[in-house]
Amino acid sequence: MAIRRYFLQVVVMLGDVCLLLACLYLLCNYPQSIFVWLICAAGFFSWKRSGGFMAWRPDNIRNFMANAKKIGL
């Protein structure tokens, strides 16, 4: 049962990394496209407003694991 909690935590952490790597890839390969800049800016600021690297902070990880355990994950 605990594996589900850790799997979910890892997926959220990988989501942060994937978003940033995707933006970096697009900006490095298509720096002249204003559309790419707008998409990356919208994605980055949305990610930042929702907490940014919140899933990477130890206190948030502990809280998540405790709450996930309470609901049966």
Contacts in CASP RR format, 6 or more apart in sequence:
PFRMAT RR
TARGET T0000
AUTHOR 0000-0000-0000
METHOD contacts of the structure
MODEL  1
MAIRRYFLQVVVMLGDVCLLLACLYLLCNYPQSIFVWLICAAGFFSWKRS
GGFMAWRPDNIRNFMANAKKIGL
1 72 0 8 1.000
1 73 0 8 1.000
2 69 0 8 1.000
4 68 0 8 1.000
4 73 0 8 1.000
5 64 0 8 1.000
5 65 0 8 1.000
5 68 0 8 1.000
5 69 0 8 1.000
5 73 0 8 1.000
8 68 0 8 1.000
8 73 0 8 1.000
9 55 0 8 1.000
9 61 0 8 1.000
9 64 0 8 1.000
9 65 0 8 1.000
12 55 0 8 1.000
13 55 0 8 1.000
13 56 0 8 1.000
16 47 0 8 1.000
16 52 0 8 1.000
16 53 0 8 1.000
16 55 0 8 1.000
16 56 0 8 1.000
19 43 0 8 1.000
19 44 0 8 1.000
19 47 0 8 1.000
20 44 0 8 1.000
23 40 0 8 1.000
23 43 0 8 1.000
23 44 0 8 1.000
26 36 0 8 1.000
26 39 0 8 1.000
26 40 0 8 1.000
27 36 0 8 1.000
27 37 0 8 1.000
27 40 0 8 1.000
30 36 0 8 1.000
54 60 0 8 1.000
55 61 0 8 1.000
55 64 0 8 1.000
END
